[in-house]
Amino acid sequence: MATDPQGYLKNPQAWNQTFAKACSAEEGISLTSAHWELLYFLREFYQKYHTSPSMRLLVKAWQQNHGKTKGSSHYLYSLFPKGPAIQGSKIAGLPKPVNCL
């Protein structure tokens, strides 16, 4: 699958679990059910709003669906330590969030 120089998938519709597993392995992450839950959430967000969420939007949207404990940035960083919005979007096959460095 074609990626940009930073490893983000060029065509989000081409994403599949095989890509996610390979990308997460390169990032040093073993995907658990919690990771998959967030990856599918990120993909749904992208499909609805046609953009990858910034960290602030991700925490807010995730918190609305999962409550304050699971919806905290601390929880999200425990899944994707290099940045839930940036690293999560990459593994979910989405473009890099616009408002993230």
C-alpha positions as CSV (number, residue, x, y, z in Angstrom):
1,M,0.0,0.0,0.0
2,A,1.3,3.4,-0.9
3,T,2.3,5.7,2.0
4,D,3.7,9.2,2.2
5,P,7.3,9.8,3.4
6,Q,6.0,9.8,7.1
7,G,4.3,6.4,6.7
8,Y,0.7,7.7,6.4
9,L,-1.5,5.8,4.0
10,K,-2.2,7.8,0.8
11,N,-5.6,6.2,0.3
12,P,-7.5,5.8,3.5
13,Q,-10.0,3.5,1.7
14,A,-7.3,1.0,1.1
15,W,-6.8,0.4,4.8
16,N,-7.2,-3.0,6.3
17,Q,-6.2,-4.9,9.5
18,T,-3.1,-6.2,7.8
19,F,-1.8,-2.7,7.2
20,A,-2.7,-1.7,10.9
21,K,-0.8,-4.7,12.2
22,A,2.3,-4.0,10.1
23,C,2.2,-0.3,10.9
24,S,1.7,-0.9,14.6
25,A,4.6,-3.3,14.6
26,E,6.9,-0.7,13.1
27,E,5.7,1.7,15.8
28,G,6.5,-0.9,18.5
29,I,2.9,-1.5,19.5
30,S,1.1,-4.8,20.0
31,L,-2.6,-4.2,19.2
32,T,-5.1,-5.1,21.8
33,S,-8.9,-4.9,21.7
34,A,-8.6,-1.4,23.3
35,H,-6.3,-0.3,20.4
36,W,-8.7,-1.7,17.8
37,E,-11.6,0.1,19.5
38,L,-9.8,3.4,19.2
39,L,-8.6,2.7,15.6
40,Y,-12.2,2.0,14.4
41,F,-13.4,5.1,16.3
42,L,-10.8,7.2,14.5
43,R,-11.9,5.8,11.2
44,E,-15.6,6.5,12.0
45,F,-14.6,10.1,12.9
46,Y,-12.8,10.5,9.6
47,Q,-15.7,9.1,7.6
48,K,-18.2,11.5,9.4
49,Y,-16.1,14.7,9.4
50,H,-13.7,14.0,6.5
51,T,-10.7,14.9,8.6
52,S,-8.5,13.2,11.2
53,P,-9.1,14.6,14.7
54,S,-6.6,16.8,16.5
55,M,-5.8,15.6,20.0
56,R,-8.3,18.0,21.6
57,L,-11.1,16.9,19.3
58,L,-10.2,13.3,19.8
59,V,-10.3,13.5,23.6
60,K,-13.6,15.4,23.5
61,A,-15.3,13.0,21.0
62,W,-13.9,9.8,22.8
63,Q,-15.0,11.1,26.2
64,Q,-18.6,11.7,24.9
65,N,-18.7,8.1,23.9
66,H,-16.7,6.4,26.7
67,G,-17.0,8.6,29.8
68,K,-14.4,10.6,31.7
69,T,-12.1,7.8,32.9
70,K,-11.7,6.1,29.6
71,G,-12.0,9.4,27.8
72,S,-8.9,10.9,29.3
73,S,-5.8,11.9,27.4
74,H,-3.9,9.7,29.9
75,Y,-5.8,6.6,28.8
76,L,-5.4,7.5,25.1
77,Y,-1.6,8.0,25.6
78,S,-1.4,4.6,27.3
79,L,-2.5,3.1,24.0
80,F,-0.5,5.3,21.6
81,P,2.5,6.9,23.5
82,K,3.7,9.0,20.6
83,G,0.4,10.7,20.4
84,P,-3.1,9.2,20.1
85,A,-4.1,11.6,17.3
86,I,-0.9,11.3,15.3
87,Q,0.1,7.7,15.9
88,G,-3.5,6.4,16.1
89,S,-4.4,8.1,12.8
90,K,-1.3,6.7,11.1
91,I,-2.1,3.1,12.2
92,A,-5.8,3.7,11.3
93,G,-4.7,4.5,7.8
94,L,-5.8,8.1,8.0
95,P,-4.1,11.4,7.0
96,K,-2.0,13.1,9.7
97,P,-4.2,15.5,11.7
98,V,-3.8,19.0,10.4
99,N,-3.4,20.7,13.8
100,C,-0.7,18.3,15.0
101,L,3.0,18.8,14.7
